[in-house]
Amino acid sequence: MSPPALEFKQLSKRYGKSVVLKGLDLTIQSGEFFGLVGVNGAGKTTLIKCLLDFSEPDGGSIEIFGISNRLSRARSQLAFVPERFAPPYYLTGRNFLDYMLKLRGQVYEQDRVESVLQALDLDLDVLARPVRAYSKGMTQKLGLAASFLSGRALYVLDEPMSGLDPKVRALLKRYLQGMKEEGRTLFFSSHTLADVEEICDRMAILHQGELRFVGTPLELCQHFNAANLEQAFLNCIA
């Protein structure tokens, strides 16, 4: 049996006297699409920072496909797009994609790049422009494209729909469905419950550093006797 894609064991983190994560236990299986939901300040970004080894937890451990996240070889299977994605302003889009592929030991394949850009509704011509001239939506699409071109087994996306118009949001969901059919794993944070309900197999609600709920969107509604996910979320964090 293959190990889970992600496993958080008794993860805790504090900043000074403020406890941000309180002994979290969470397992995400390989091939699962999992959504992390919470209000601002709930601890979502801190959890992702600990996962990526950007921040050292005060207690507990994290494993990626059975390997400690502190080891670089564990993160080699992971692709990440932050909420505030900002590529080097002086690069063109083509320069950026080429650079990211080289870092991963891959080559720039025109047909493959065109396919991913088309899937995200990003005009191929914009790759000739410096990224400082991009809108937020274009920048977000470039970051997602770079992530998808990596061909990783696990994708960690922090608010991936941020800055995207309704057309691109729909196209992105279609692309993610294709990734799911390939057996890839998705772990993403979102403020949009409708996206979580549509995309995810399971979800977790993180509130005040604690996991208040882990399960399917339907189970959340049933557990909190709510007609919709928004009301169930409110009942959960009350």
N, C-alpha and C positions, 0 to 999 in steps of 0.2 A: 504494500500500500504506500502510495507516495505521500510525503509529508505535506502539511498544510502550506498554502502560499504564504500566509502570515500568521504568526502566533505571538500575542502579547501576554506575558505572564507577570501578574502582580506589578504592573508598571506604575511607578509613582514619580512625580516631578513637582518641585516647588521652586518658587522664585522668592528668596528671602523668607518671610513669614507666610507668604501666600501659597497655599497648596493648590496646584493646578490639575494634577492627575492623582487619583486616590486608589492605587492598587488595582489597576484595570486588568481584567482577564478577557481576552477576545481571540477567537480563532476564525480565520477566513480560509476556506478550502480552495485548492487549485481549481481553476475554471469558474469560480464564483464571481458574480458581480455584486459588490457590496457598497452600500452608501452610508456615510457618516453624517449625521445631522445634529445641529445644535445651534443655540443662539450665539451671538457674538460674545467672545470671552469664555465659551464653554470648555475650551481646551483642545479643540480640533487641530489648530495649527501646531500647537505644542506636541500633540501626539504624532503628527506627520514629521515634525522636526526630529523627534526622537527616533522614529522609524528610519529616517535618512541619515542618522548619525550626525546631524547638524547640532543637536543638543543632547547632552548626556543625562539620562534619567538618574534620579536619586535612589531608585530601587527597581528590582524586577529585570526582565530581559525581553528581547524581541528576536524572533527567528524568521528568516525569509527562506522558504523552501527547506527548512530544517537546519539552516546555517545562521550563526549569530550575525546580526546586522552590523556588528562592529568590524566584521571582516569584509574587505572590499570585494571579495569574490561573491559574496552573497548579493551585494547590490548590483553586480554585473548583469543580473537577470531582470533588473528593474528600470523602468523609464518614468520620469517625473516631470510634471508641468505645474509650476506654482501659480497661485491666483494672480499675482502681480508679475507676470512674465515680462522681462525686459532684456532682449538680446543686445549685444554691444551696438550702440547707435551708429557707429562708423562703418559697419558691415552692410553689404547688400543682403537681400534675402537669400540669394544664391550662395554668397560667401558663407552665410551662417549655416545653411543646410550642409554645404560641402564640409565645413569645419567640424560640425557635429558628427557627420558620418565618418570622417577620418579619425576622430577621437575614439570611435567604436570599432575601428579597423575595417570599416566598410567603404565602398566606393559609391560615387554619385552616379546613379543610373537614371538617365533622363526619363525613360518610359515609366519607371516606378514612381519617380517624383511627380510626374504629370498626373498619374493615376490618383495619388494621395491628395494632391492639390485640387483636382477636379472633385473628389469626394467631399472636400471641405469648401467648395465654391471660392477658391482663391485663384485669381487669374495668374497664369504663368508669367505674364509680362511684368508683374510687380516684383518678381525676384531680381530684376535688374536695378530696382530702386534701393536707396539706403533705408534701413529699417526705421531711422528717425522720422521718415516721411509717412510711415504707416499709421493708420487709425488704430484704436484699441482693438477693434474686431479683427483687423488684418494681422496685427501682432499676435493675437491669441491663436488665430488659425495657423500662423507660422510655427508657433511653439507646439501646437498639437501635431502638425505635420512632421516636425523633427522627431517628436516622440514616437509617432506611429511608424516612421521609416526605420526606427531602431529594431523593430521586430522582436521586442522583448516578450517574456512570458508574463510579466506583471506590470501593470500601469497604475501609477499613483497620480491622480489628478485632483488638484485643489481648486474647487469651483470652476470646472472646465467650461461651463456655459457662459461665464462672465464675458460681457462685451459682444456676444454673438446675437445676430438678428434671428427672427423666427425661422427663416429659411435654413440658415446654417445650423441652428439647433436641431431641426428635423433631420438634416443631412448627417450631422454628427451622430445622432441616435441610430441612424441606419448603419453608419460605419461601425459603431460599437457593437451592433448586433452581429455584423460579420465577424468581428474579433471574437465574440462569444462563441460563435459556431466553430471557430478555429481552436477553441479550448483555452484562450488566454484569460487572465484574471484581471479584474478591475476593482480598485479601491479608490473611491472618490468622496470628497466632501461637497456638500451642497446646502444652500439655503432654500432651494426650490423643491418642495415636497413632491410636486407633480413629476419632476424628472426622476426622483428616487423611486417613486411608485412605478413608473413606466420602465425603467432600466434595470432595477436591482432585483436579485434573488432574495437578498436579505438586507436589513438595515440595522443601524444602532443609533440610539439617541444618547448623546453625551451632554450632561448637564451638571454644572458646578463640579466638574472633575470626575463625575461618576457615570457609569453606564446605567441609564434608567431603563433601557429596553434593548433587547437584541432579538430579532426575528424577522418574519416577512411583513411587508406592509399590511397585508390582510390580517395577520395575527395582531398587529398593533391596534387596528380598528376594533377587532373583536375583544381584545384584552381590556381596552378602555371604553368599550361600549359606545363607540362613536360612529357617526354616519360617514365620515370622511377622514382622510389622513391629517388634515390640518387640525380638526377638532381633537383627534386622538393625540396628536403631538402636544397640544395645549393641556390636555388632561394629564399627559405623562409628566410634564414639567411643573405642574401646579404644586 
